[in-house]
Every structure is written in C-alpha cells, then in structure tokens.
C-alpha cells in the first residue's frame, strides 16, 4: 500500500526532488480568500496553491451541494500544469489538521493516482519547526496525469435515498455533533442529518496537537463505530463532501479501506425540502 501520511522531516528531505509535487490547499469557509493570502505570505518552498472552491469543486446549481466535484478534464489539466505524473509523489497540506487537504487526497485516488499523502501536522507544524518558507510561486511543470475515475469510490444522492434504511449500508456523518444533531447549523438552510446516519466527528481522528492518531488507535475506534459492518459497507458524508474525506483517510490509515464518499453530503440532501430530516443524537 502507498504511504498516505508523511512527516515534515520526510517532506524536507524531498523539497528538491523532481518526483515530488506539493500542494497547499489552505482554506477558510468563512473567509474564502484567506487561503490564497496565507499562501502569498509564505508556504512550503515549491508548493502550488489550489483553491477549494475554484480548483477542487465544480459549478453549483443550488441542488448539488456547496462543493460539488469538479469536471474531471478541468481538474486533470490543473494537475498536468503542476507536474503530476504517474510516478509522482504528491503531498498535500493545509493549516487545519488536514480537513481540506483530504479533499485533494481523495480526489487523486478517485482518479487513479495512489501516490498521494497528507503532511502530518500541516503547515503549522512546518512553521513551528522553523523549516524553510518561500513566497515565490513556482513555475508550471509539465505532467502526464491521466485520470481514470473509479465509479465505485463515490455514491450519489439517489443511492443514499435508496439505501438509508438498508442494513447493509452504513452512513457515517463527519460533522460536529451539534450540527449532526441539528442543534446548530451555521452553513446550510436546514439543520439535522440524514435519517439512519451515525456520527463520527472528523476531529476525533486527531491527537490534541493536531497530528493524526496512530493507526492502531484509529482502527480500534472505528471498529467500535462499525460494529459488525465492514469498511466496504460504509458511505461517508459531512456538510459538503470535504471533511468526510478525513474519515475516509483515517480509516485507510487504520487499515480499514474501502469506504465510499457521498460528495453532495448534507448540503445537497437538504436542498430538497421533500427529503426526510432527523434531529437529535
């Protein structure tokens, strides 16, 4: 299995390695320009910036959620303009414990590129260790990324509608417990969750210092969530298909791969007021 979590030391040792490509995907849902400003102020040398809304999402139509998946061809062009090829080791980071970086991690794997890893501890840990920082935007690099979409890696809203009462499918919602329960909803017009979904807050994948928990600990915790279900029975969701990827990443790190993503997630589900809504724990 390809390594999916790298340390700051490992990345530092490969800054000049042409076989490695680094992406900075810092973002803020409440200030969508902050990631780009942060990147301009300083980033890992050689890192390319990608914007969650502009580069890792497609057009919204009011019914397909806040971060629908982008058109595959457009995304592939972005990868090819930044040097990603079949043998490239991609490393992705943000400054929010990986909650945005995992979107690119999942997308590359969805499109057939397995050599992609998250930087453990992200940019804050890089800075704390006084590692090199640059403000220059790296020049374009030619890549040969050829997307091969895996249709089994994700599900659509119709699948969730059909299977939410199916005992062979387990829907795991990665949002904070108070959003899952419907006590608050800061981003979407309806509060609550898809009936039948269980809650596993993505931040539970982290240690107190923002690093990922060790694989054995994650495996034990997820086995408690899964019960008798297998990883292949799991569909992951969140508010808009971003932090759900953190749970997918954590399960893969724990040796429990095979889950699928519902990209539209709650923001797509609740866009149709005819769909059922559950509230409470």
N, C-alpha and C positions, 0 to 999 in steps of 0.2 A: 504493500500500500504506500502511496506517495505521502511524504511528510506534509502535514497540514498546519503545523504550528512551528514558527521559528523564533529564536531568541534574538535580542538586539545584538548579541555578540556574533551570531551566525550571519546576520544581515551585514554588520560592519565588515566582516571578512570578505564579503562579496560585492561591495559597492562598486568596484571596478571590473566586475565580472560581466562580460557582454551577454552571457547566457541568463542573467538575472534581470528582470524588469520589476520596478517598484511603483506602486500606485498609492497616492494619498487621496483618500475619499472622506476627509473630514466634512462634517455637515452639522446643521442645527435646524430642526424642524420649525423653530420659532423665529429664526433669522437665516434664511436660505442663502444669504451672501457671505455668512461668516466663514464657511469652509474655504472659499476662494481667497478671502482676505487673510486668513490664517496661513494658507499655503504661501501667499506672496510675502508674508512676514518671515517665513522660514520653514524649511521642510528637509526631509532626508535628501542628501545630495543625489541627484539623478532621478528623483521621483517625479512622475507625471500626476497631474491633478485630474480627477474625474468628479463631476457633479452628480449627486444622487438624482436630482430632478431632470437634468439635461442629458446626461450620458448613460445613466443606469435605469432610466424609466422611459416609457413611451407616452404618447399623447393621451390625455384624459378626455373622456366623453361624458362625465357625470355619472356613469353607471359602472365603470370598470376599476374603481378604486383610486386611491391617491398616488400610488406608484405602480402603474401597470408595467409589465415587461416591455422593453424597447423592441423595435423591429430588429430582427436578427442581423440583417445585412448592414444596417447602420452601426450596430454595436461592433460587428466584425471589422468594419473599416476603422473604427477607433482603436481597436486592438492592433491592427496592422500598421497604423500610423505611429505606433509606440513600441514596435519591435517584438511583439508577441508572436512566437512561432511554436511549432510542435514540441521542441525541446527546451523551451524557455521555462525557467523557474520564476513564477510570478509571486510577489509578496505584496500584501495589501495592509494598510494601516489606517487608523483614524485616531481620534483623541477621546473616544467614548467607549473604551473597553471592547472594541470590535463590533459594536452594534450596527454600524454602517458598512464596515469593511466586509462583513459576512455576505452582504448582498452581492458584491463582485465575486467573492469566493464561490458562492452558489452558482452564479450565472456562468462563470467559466466552466465549472464542472458540468452544468446542464448542457453546455455546448461542446462537451467532449474534451476539455483541457483539464487534466487531472493534476498537473504540477502547479498548484496554487496554494499558498499558505498565508495565514494571518500572523502579523507580528505581535507576539505576546507582550502585553503591556502598552502597546501602541506608541504613539508619538510622545506622550508624557513621560514614559519610561526612558525613551531615547534621550530626551532632554535632560532628565534627572541624572543620567549617566554621563552628561557632558560630551556626548558624541557629536560628530560634525553636523553642521546645519548649513544649508545653502539657500539663497534667494533666487538663483538663476533658474529659468525654465529650460529644461533640457531640449535639444533639437529633436525633430521627428526621427524615428528609426523605422526602417522597413521590416515588416514581419510577414509571416506566411500563415497566419491564423486562419484555419478553415473550420467554420462552425459545423458541428454535427449534433443537432438538437436531439436530446433524449426525451421522447414524448412521455416516458414513464416517470420522469422526475417531478412532474407537477400535475395538478388537477385543476379543473375549472369550477365555477360556481354551480354548474348543473350537477357535477359529480357530488359536491357537498350536499346539495339539495336531495339527491337520491339516496345518499348513504348515511346521513346524520343519525338515523335510527338503526343502522346496520351494526350489529355487534362485532363484525369482522373488521370494522374501520374505527380507528381511534383518532379523534380530532384534538390536537393539543394547541392551546392558545397561549402565546408567549407574552401577552401584555401584563402590565402590573395588576395585581389582584383587585385593586379598587376600580380599575377600568373593566376588567373581566366581569366583576360583579354588578357593574352598572351604577356604582356609587358616584363616579365622576366620568366625564367624557370630554376632554379638552380639544379633541381634534375632529371628531365625526359627529353628525347630526343626531345620532341615536346612541343611547347608552345600553350596554348589556353584552351578551355573547350568543353565539350560535347554540341553540339547544343541543345538549349532548356533549359539548366540548368540555375538556378538562383544562385546568390552568397550570402552567409551569412558567413562571416569570423568568425571562431570559437572564436577568441579573443573578439568579441563583446559580448560574454556571460559573460565577466568578468568586475568587477569593476577595478578602477585604481590600487588598492592594490593587485590584483591577486586573490581575492576571487570571488566566483560566485555572480552574481547579484541576488537580491531576486526574488522569484518565480513569484510574481505579475508583476514585471518589464519584466522578460523574456516572460511571457505569452503575454503581450501587444505587445512586439516587434515581437514575432513570429506570432501572429495573423496578423500583418501588412505584414509579408513576405508571409504567406499562402493565404491571401485574402479569397476567397470562398472555398479553398481546406481544406479538413480535414487532421488531422495528419496521418491517415492511408493511405492517398494517397501519402505520402512523401517517397522518396528514398534519402538517404544521401550518399554523396561521398566526396572525397578530393583527395590527391595525391596518397595515398596507403591504404586507409581504416582505418586510425588511428584517425586523428583529426576529421573526420566525426562523430566519436563516441561522440565527445564533443557536437556537435549539437543535437545528439540523447539524450544525457544525459540532456542537458539544456531543451529540450522540455519535457522530462519526469519530470524533476524537476518543470517545469511550469504547470504541469497537462495536458500536451498535448502528451501522449504516443501513440505508435502505428506505428511510422515510421520504415522503414527498412534500412538496410545497404547494399551498394554495395561495398563489400570488396576489389575487384580489383581496383576500382576507376580509376583515370586518368592514373596512370602508366600502368594499364592493357589495358585501352581503346586505348591509343596512341601507344601501342606496335605493333598494326596492322595499318600500314600506309594507308590501304584502308578505315578505318573508318573516317567519317567526323569530321572536327575540326572547331570550331567557335572562333573568336577573337574579342576583343572589349568588352565594357560594355553591 
